[in-house]
Amino acid sequence: MSCPDRLSSWKQEVSTAFSHLSKTQMLGLVYWSVGIALTGSSGISQISALLSQLLKEKEATVFQRLREWYLDAAHKPGDHRCELDVTSCFGPLLGWIIRRWAGNERRIALALDATTLGDRWTVLAVCVVIRGCAIPVAWKVVGAHTKGSWRPYWEELLKHLKGYVPDEWFVLVLADRGLYARWLFESIVGNGWHPFLRINIGVKARAGGESDFDWISRWVPTPGTQWQGIVECFVDKKSRLVCTLLMQWQEGYEHPWVVITDLAPDAANVAWYGLRTWVECGFKDFKRGGFGWHHEKMHDAGRVERLWLAMAVAMVWMVSLGTQAESQLPAACPEHLPEQHIARKRMKGVSSQPAVRRLSCAQRGRLVLLAALLQAGDLPIGRILPEMWPETVVSPKKFPSPSKRRQKEKQREHKRRQKKAARQSLAAA
């Protein structure tokens, strides 16, 4: 069987997911995603070199075809120039992930976060977080020094995704402290989803029956304490919000987790906020830990957004295969080992810790693809298999020493100042 024939199942998968695209746009997306998944790189030179061998075409011809796929219409040759509208793919991309979802789990977590590429680009992304990975489903690329508010971008990204998750599904939307805003909370609720937004400890609130606002830190004064309840949060009337406040200060953390949501107190678990960290793992897969996007030299935001579409589609494929393969790994059973076995000794005292994921599901999925090629079999597609959401907030595996804590605190303070300066610059514009 020739390689183009072995790509037929993936072509069918992509064309079904993005049925609104033209044939040329669809084929470009197929070849880009195949090249990214197999090479583990987003570099056009590597991908065109690989595809030229698979398609039996000249490398320069493949290179030009791939390049034209991400160009805007003004820079394409010919009379029938067509520009790929990336935003038209956001909803279908999320719907595709829902269809690839396996098992009886009808909960899905989305994380909102921003990632940067040096002093050139800032990418605002909405990602599905799954098994330590993140699949972007909507994004906006802006210049790193572009002035103005991010609010219109976030609101538009959420609008593009509205209606693509079945009503009976439970959708949790997570964001870190730097993104919290009342309008964001309300936009998420407007989509029929549930916000799960972290806020700073330095705010005031009042619970039912209280007349005065007071610092919320009074409810979790020391490590090992937790509190949850319905409150009226924030003193300023413009920011004031009636919501559920979830707080827990776990041993080993310097600050408590403070999360607000529209869920009832008995229907929410602050431990779910741990899912948000997976979006950072996803950005790592896009950059140094995987596709090497940080090496790109593009100077046009539209081109970057189209490249992100190709990487997102490749990520769906790799994560589908990776989660499926990971779910089939045998579970560790140290209790079956001798009492003095080194593995059993290492497990003592860490039973509450989640299992160490030594290989990301995205990279595992890529290895599954390469193994299929070596075996000359059909390229598999896979299904997305979620894992159980966390039920407890676990302490860090290693408590940092006082000197390291001070060093990390200085680093965090430096980053906070940089972000504050950036927000002030945007607000001033």
N, C-alpha and C positions, 0 to 999 in steps of 0.2 A: 504494500500500500504506500503510495507517495505521500510526502509530508502535507501538501495542500489538502489531500483527501482526509488526512488525520486531523486537520484543523476544522473539518466540516461541523463537528458537534459544537465547537466553540463559536463558530460563525453563526450557527443556528441560535445558540444561547444569547449572543450579543444582539443579533437582529431582532429577536423576540423581545428582549428587554428594552431596546431603543428603536421601536418600530417606526418612529416618526423621522428618523434620519434617512438621508438619501443613501443609495447603494455605495457611492464613493466615500461618504462620511463613515458609514458603517464598516466598510473594509479597512479604512484607515485606522479606526478604533480597534478593530480585531488585530491588525498587524502590530500596532503600537503595544497593545496589552500583551500579546504573545511575546514580543521581543523583550518587554520589561520583565515579564514573569520568568522567562528562560535565562536571560543574561543577569538578572538581578540588578539591572542598571537602567536609568532613564536617559542615558547618553545616546543620541541619535547615531553616532558613528558605530558604536558597538552593535546596536540593534539592526542597522542597515547591513552591516557585515554579516550578521547571522542570517537575516531574512534573505539576503541574496543567495546564500547557499541553499536555504530551504525552498525558495521559490524558483531557483535556477534562472535568476535574472541578474543583470549587471548591478553592481553595488551602487554606482552613481545613480542609476534609475530608481532604485529602491530609496536611496537617500532623499532624492528630490520629491518622491511621492510622499514620504513621511513628513518632509518639511512643509509641503504645500497643505497638508492636513491641518496643521496648527496655525497657518497664516490667516490673516484677515483678508476679506475679499479684495481690498485695494491693492494688495501685494501679490495677488495670484494672476497668472497669465490666462488668456482666453476670454471669450465672450460670455461664457456661462459660469462666471465666478460665483461661488456660494460660500458663505461664511458660517462656520459651525457655532450655533448659539449654545454655549455651555449651560446656561441656566435652564434651558428646556430639558436637560438631562437629569436635573437634580431629583425631581419627583420620581421619574421612572427608575432611577438608580436605587432610591430607598424602597420603592415597590418591589424591585428585583430581589433585594436582600430579604424582604419579608417572604417572598415566594420560595427562596432557597432555605428558609428557616426550617429546621428539622425538630422533631419531638413535639411535646405538648406544651412547652413553655410559650406563653403568650405575653411575655414582658420583654421590652426592649429599652435599652438605655442609650441616650444621646448625650454627647458632651460638647459644649461650646468652649472653644479656646482659640488663641492666636499663636502663630509661630512666625519667626522671622528668618530672613536670609540676609545676614550681615546688615549693612545699611542700605540695602536695595529694596527689599520687599517685606511686607507684612501680609500674612495670609490669615483671614478670619475663616474658621472652619467649623462646621457642624459634622460630628462624626458618630457613627454607630460604634460603641465600644463592646468588644466581645473577646473573652479569653485572653486578656492581656494585649489585645490588638485594637486598632481603631481604623475604621473604613470611612473616609470622607464621603459625605453625601451632598454637601452644599458648601460652597466656599466663595470668598471674594478676595482678590489680590489688589492691594493698594501699595503705593510707594511708601517706603519706610519713613519718609519725611513729609508725606502728604498731610496737610492740615485739614481739620474738620472732625466732626463727630462720627463715631462708628455706629451710632444708633440706626440710621437708615439702612445700613448694610445688614446688620443683624435682623432687623425687622423684615427686610426683603428675603433673606435666606430662609427664615421660618415660614414665610408665606409660600415660597416655592415648594415646601414640603408638606403643606397642609393638605389633608385628605388622602394621603398615600399610605397611611397606616390604618388598617381596619378599626372600626369604632370599638370593637370588643377587646382590643389590645390595650395593655397598660404601658404608657410611654413616660419614662422618667427623663427629665432634661437637667443635666448637671453643669454647673459653672463655678469657677473659683471666685475668690473675694474681689479680684480686680475687675470683674465684669458685672458685679451686681448692680442692678438699677430697678426701680419699681416698674418702669415701662417694659423691661425685659421679663419680669415676673408676669405681668399682665399679658404680654404677647404670647408667652408659652401657654398660659391658661386659655387664651383665645384660640389656640390650635386644638384645644381639647386634651392637652397633655398636662403633666404635673411637674412644676418647677422644683428643683432641689438645689438651691443656690447657697453657697457658703458666704457668710458675712463676717466682718471683724468683730472681735469681742468688745471693742470700745464703743458700743451703742447702748441706748436706753430703751426700755420697754416696760409695759405694765401688763400683768396678768389679770384675769377676771376678778372683780372685786376690789382691785387696787385703784386708787384715785390719782396717784402720782407716778411719774416715770422714774425709773432708777436703773443703774447700770446692770446689764444682764450678767456680768461676772459674779454677781452675788449668788447666782444659782449653781455655779460650778467653781467654788473658791479654790479648790486644791485638786491635784491629780487623784483619780479614782472616784470622782463625783460625776453625776449626770443628772439631766433634767429635761423634761419635755412638757409642752402644754400650748394652749392657744393664747396668743398675746396680741397686744396692739404695739407694734414695733416702730421705733423711730419717733423722736419728739417733733420734728418739723412736720407740719401738716401736709406739705406738698409730698413728702416722702412716706408719710405714715401708712401702715399696712396692717390689716388684721390677717394673721397667718398662724401656722403652727411653727413653733420654735423647738428645734432639736439640739441638745447640747450634751457633749461628753468629753471629759478630759481623761484620756487613757494614760496610764503609766508609761513613761518613756517619751512622751511628746511634750514639747515646750509650751504649746498652747492648746486649748480645747478646740474640738470641732464644733462649729456653730452653723447650723443649716436652717433655712426657712423654706417652707413648702405649703401647698394648699391642701395636702392630705391631712386626714384626721390624725391626732397623736398616736392612736392605737393601730393605725394603718401604715405607719412609716417607721423606718429603721435608720438611724443616723449612720450605721455601718455601710449603707448603700453608697454613701459619698465616696468610699474607697474606689468605686468603679471609675471615677473621674481621672485617676492617675493613669489609666490605660491610654488616654488620648495622647499623653506624652510619649508613651511607648510607640504609638502609631506614627507620631512625627519623627521618631528615631528611625523607624522602618523606611520612611520616605527619604531620610537624609543619610547620616553616616552608617546606620545599622542595616541599610538595605539598598535603596534605589540610587543613592548618591545625588539626590536632587540639589544638594548644596553646591555642586560643582557647575550647575547650569549657568550660562552667561546671557540668558535672554534679557532683553531690555524693553519688552512690551508686555503689559499686564495681561492682555487678552491671550497671548501665546502661552504665558505661564498657566493661565486658567485651563486652557485646552490640554496642556501637558498633565495637569493635575487630574483631568478626567481620565486620561489613559492610565495613569498610575492608580486611580481609584478602581477602575475596572479590573486591572491586573490584581489589585489587592483583594477584590471580591473572590477572584478565582483562587488565589493562593490561600486566603484565609478559609475558604470553603474546604479545600483539601486538607489544610493544616489542622483545623478544628476536628475534622473527621478522623484524621490519623491520631491526633492526641487523645481523643476519646477512647481509642482502642488500645492505648498503652496500659500494661498491667499496673495495678495499684501497688504501692509499697506496703509490705506487711512485715515490719520489723519484729512484731511479736512472735513470728515463726522462727526467728534467728536465735542462736545461743545467747545466753545472758551477757557474755563477755564480748560478743561480736561488736566490732568498731561501729558499724552502721546503727546498731541498736543503742550504743552509748551516745552517739551523736543525736539521736532522736529524743533522748531524755530532756524534758524541760521545754521542748519546742512543739509539743503536740498541738498547741493552739495556733501555731503558725501555719499559713497556707503552704501547700507544697511548692517547692522551688521549680519555676519554669525555666529550664536550662536553654530552651530553644523557642523562639517566638513561633506562633502558629503560621505567620506569614512565611518565614524561612522554611519551616517544616513542609508547608504546602509546595514551595518551590522545589524542594528535594523530591517530593512525590512526583512532580512533573518530570524532573530529570530522570528519575528511575523508570518512569513509563516510556520515555524516549529510548533509554538504553535497552529496554526489553522489547522495543519495536511494537508496543501495543497501542491501542487507542488512547488518546489523551483524556484522562478522567476530568469530570467537572466538579463533583463533590457537593456536599450539603453543609450548611452552617449549623453547627451543634453548639448551643450555648451551655454554660456551666451554671451552677447554682450561685445566686447572688450572696455576698457575704452577710452573715447574721450577727457577727460580733466585730468590734473594733479591736484589732490585735496590736500589741505593743511592737515597736521596731525590733528587728532581730538582734541588733546590737545597740546598746545605749551609748551614745557618744560621750567621750571624756569632757570635763569642763572646758579645757582649752579648745577642743574641737567644736564644742557648742558655741563658744564665743566667736570662733573663726567663721562658723556657718552663719551665725547671727549677723556678723558684719557683712558677709556676702549678701545675705537676704536684704539687709538694710540698704546696701548699695543698689540692688536691683529695684527695691521699692522706690528709692529716690529717682532712679531712671524712669520707671513707669509713671511716677507722679509728674515728673517734668514733661513727659510725652503727653499725658492727659491734659496738663495745663496748657501746653502748646496747642493741642487740638481744640480745647475749649476757647482759647483766646481767638482762634480763627473764626 
